[in-house]
Amino acid sequence: MTVCKVWVGAAFAVSSVLAFTLLLVVGVYVIAGSVVGGGAKALAKGSVPAAYQALVQRWGNLCPAINPALLAAQLYQESGFNPKAQSHAAAQGIAQFIPGTWATHGIDGDGDGDRDVWDPKDAIPSAATYDCTLAGYVKDVGGNLTENMLASYNAGAYAVIKYGGVPPYKETQNYVKRIQALEKSFAAPVGRVDPSKQAAGAIAFAQKKLGTLYLWGGNGTPEQGGRFDCSGLTKAAYESVGITLPRVANDQYNAGPHPKRDELLPGDLVFFSDDLTNSRAIRHVGIYVGGGYMIDAPRTGAVIRFDPIDTPDYFGATRVTEDGAKALPTTV
């Protein structure tokens, strides 16, 4: 059986078992090739848990430095949309406020007379308000205002002002990059869209498995507790929409045409290898969901989760849907 990839230091800083299953945009395609994002003012349908959709849409338009898709990505990065999340540093709630910051910047978002860090109706408006406050603090700092605002949320405005931009802290730099990448997956598409029902269905299947523990050789059977390894997950996801794939990752690579990195669409299979010249050495596969991220079953001890695809061992991609393959440029 093909070995699934071991990720080092690239996982999200969210709880190992997600309390809320994130329903990312499914079937959001631009026929020319890539997920639309950046500057979007609306959320993709179903991209945020229904209980928070209206809050994120409303408060995500509070100031020019943020938008609903960015706010959604930030909340997911902070807590995985878990209103009960608590970090080792005592950060609390869906927006992960530390007590001192909450005391100063928490607001009564729902107007019920209290400010409750554990209540998303207070915490989400407070996160947006705090973002905009931070943007005001760093508005005169050089560089990108939104990046500086996000860095301030993670490391403090003083650090951004001190360094004249995103500070040289690896955690903060990764925080900014991940949220900006995930933003694209939460944004409503702009312009002509051609959804692929099969790709959308495969992603939806994988989304429902988020937080499930990995199992070497897992095919998701009841006897296996519904657990998967990397290629077992991708095979089952596409079987759910009527597409049969080979069982192991390096065989799945040959199941369709190979889009380039800048041609990736949600639903494409993405592959990883220690030998970038040999498809038979492929050892990991995931399902691309947009914004530079995939859903994958990483390794023993980990759960099915979102991971970035732009790593040194990224090998390439395969498009297994017939309608999606027709959208690829014709090679002359």
Secondary structure, 3 states (H helix, E strand, C coil): CCCCCCCCCCCCCCCCCCCCCCCCCCCCCECCCCCCCCCCCCECCCCCCHHHHHHHHHHCCCCCCCCHHHHHHHHHHHHCCCCCCECCCCCECCCCECHHHHHHHCCCCCCCCCCCCCCHHHHHHHHHHHHHHHHHHCCCCCCCHHHHHHHHHHHCHHHHHHHCCCCCCHHHHHHHHHHHHHHHHHECCCCCECCCHHHHHHHHHHHHCCCCEECCCCECCHHHCCCECHHHHHHHHHHCCCCCCCCCHHHHCCCCCCCCHHHCCCCCEEEEECCCCCHHHEEEEEEEEECCEEEECCCCCCECEEEECCCCCEEEEECCCHHHHHCCCCCC
